Amino acid sequence: MNIPITKTVFGDEEKEAMVKPLETGWIVQGPYVSEFQEMFSEFTSAKYSHATSSCTTALHLGLESMEIKKGDKVIVPSFTYVASANAVEYTGAEVVFCDINLKTFNIDETKLEDLIKNDLSIKAIMPVHLFGLCANMPDIMKLANKYNLKVIEDSACGFDSWIDGKHSGTFGDVGCFSFHPRKSICTGEGGMLITNDDNLAIKVSQLKDHGASKSDLQRHREKGGSLLPDFTMRGYNYRMTDIQGALGVCQMNKKEYIMDGRRKVASNYDDALSMLPQLITPFVPSQYIHAYQSYVCIFTDGEDISNLTKEQIDKLNIKRNIFMEKLEEKNIATRQGTHAVHTLGYYKDKNNFKDEDFLNAYAADRLSITLPVYPDMKKEEFDYVISNIKEALI
Ligand SMILES: Cc1ncc(COP(=O)(O)O)c(C=O)c1O
């Protein structure tokens, strides 16, 4: 058996829809992108949705539309995919890392106020809804309002993640999503920025399209379409193609199947792994709905990890890696959850960081393990993963 870390859910609908832009000639953002955006707004209850070429470009657009610039600072969790921090760097602003809560893998909101209160150059917070679990947005929004900070939610993994009936990405000023193949719904590459703010929405739609005051689709639908519009901003080309838009529409049409399937596998893992002292399964606070973009456990080898030290993390890391290798030998793909960005060469060298500067992020990097999840996972495949996990832990 060969078990990948995840699998996209593409069928005949996607194949048929993708051909249509080729036939009509609307290859760049056009009718399918519009439809995808409308469906996304309806699902998340966001007033505006803007499709982009990726989540990274959506994050850049979000920050730039909020006028984050050189001299400003933005708080980012130290355990996230590197793109969250890179997007801040694109604007010239500085990244200020904040450690995470190892239970949720998300930014530790109790550490935020100490970072914010004495630093006037901090202008925004970027909570990340890692692996499909929302960060503590109610508390983060209270702090943001108290200190008048902008909030850009990195919801790359947060499609169908909720707190008390509110979708991720709708708490702050903007929310950004990814449709990379590791994410729950997929358009190849692709992203979406959502906002309820009228002014930000206008800026984002222009910035993603070279700064044009009118999109091609609008221009072609109106009289006088032979003349180019004014370009009132220095923009980018961060548009999504209509071929990707077609994929997005099809994926939205099957989102229940995809998400129910992912949640079923996650719940089966919860049941099958809860008795194993070597692994801590994902924690879900009450009122939160986890999307399980990834099912990420912490490898403890049965040890008490309530007072972790760097030495204990490093020792357990060796064992975690052996555990992952054993599964790889059985053709079962696993991954570390994501990385501690302060330990990556660029950020480490720039700031002279030590691994233990953000100890929980370091622990998450060294001890996390993502297990395979995909909606079409068969019972035999699931059972094969579980029996090999048990064997590898002996
Ligand atoms: C937390 C997080 N932020 C940002 C990104 C970047 O998304 P994209 O690949 O769509 O640019 C990812 C992708 O893995 C991610 O996991």
PDBQT file of the ligand as one rigid body, heavy atoms in Angstrom, charges set to zero:
ROOT
HETATM    1  C1  LIG A 401       0.052  29.107   7.208  1.00  0.00    +0.000 C 
HETATM    2  C2  LIG A 401       0.348  29.340   5.760  1.00  0.00    +0.000 A 
HETATM    3  N1  LIG A 401       0.439  30.596   5.295  1.00  0.00    +0.000 NA
HETATM    4  C3  LIG A 401       0.674  30.846   3.991  1.00  0.00    +0.000 A 
HETATM    5  C4  LIG A 401       0.831  29.833   3.082  1.00  0.00    +0.000 A 
HETATM    6  C5  LIG A 401       1.119  30.146   1.652  1.00  0.00    +0.000 C 
HETATM    7  O1  LIG A 401       0.092  29.737   0.801  1.00  0.00    +0.000 OA
HETATM    8  P1  LIG A 401       0.320  29.709  -0.775  1.00  0.00    +0.000 P 
HETATM    9  O2  LIG A 401       1.162  28.508  -1.082  1.00  0.00    +0.000 OA
HETATM   10  O3  LIG A 401      -1.061  29.615  -1.357  1.00  0.00    +0.000 OA
HETATM   11  O4  LIG A 401       0.992  30.977  -1.145  1.00  0.00    +0.000 OA
HETATM   12  C6  LIG A 401       0.739  28.507   3.506  1.00  0.00    +0.000 A 
HETATM   13  C7  LIG A 401       0.925  27.397   2.562  1.00  0.00    +0.000 C 
HETATM   14  O5  LIG A 401       1.359  26.335   2.853  1.00  0.00    +0.000 OA
HETATM   15  C8  LIG A 401       0.488  28.251   4.886  1.00  0.00    +0.000 A 
HETATM   16  O6  LIG A 401       0.402  26.997   5.351  1.00  0.00    +0.000 OA
ENDROOT
TORSDOF 0
